[in-house]
Amino acid sequence: MLKPLGDRVVVKVDDSPELSPGGIVLPDAAQEKPQRGVVISVGEGKRLDDGSLAPMDVKAGDRVIFSKYGGVEVRDGAEEYIILRQDDIYAVDTAAPKPLSAAAAPKPAAREAPAKKSPAKKAPAKKPATRK
């Protein structure tokens, strides 16, 4: 596991396959560089001029949006990460679901029976045209 120094953050980049609007999986060469990921670990914070530490705004497990070309890409075993400065992180994605363990995952809700539909009224049938 990597432990970043100072105000740096280790992020595991989301590299899920990108789909075109028509639902076709795009090859790696046609995909844009990802800008989202999950924070794996954070440093202790930025050292200020007076010697104190400024606390980090992100924590491990946060889903973040970061600079497209910021940071340094590194490998730790088979895993690929990016090390960013906290300033290269633009936002924390609070709407994205965090990964849950199987024990903590909520149970699926019971489905309700669909409401009965009233029979649709049919339009009166037209008489066929007759020739004389």
CORGILIN-V869680 format. One record per run of one state. SS is the DSSP state (alpha for helix, beta for strand, coil for the rest). FROM is the first residue (numbers start at 1). TO is the last residue. Records with the same first field share a line. If there is no record, write none. Layout:
SS->FROM-TO + FROM-TO
//
This chain:
coil->1-7 + 14-18 + 20-24 + 26-27 + 31-35 + 43-45 + 48-52 + 55-62 + 67-71 + 77-78 + 93-132
beta->8-13 + 19-19 + 25-25 + 36-42 + 46-47 + 53-54 + 63-66 + 72-76 + 79-85 + 89-92
alpha->28-30 + 86-88
//
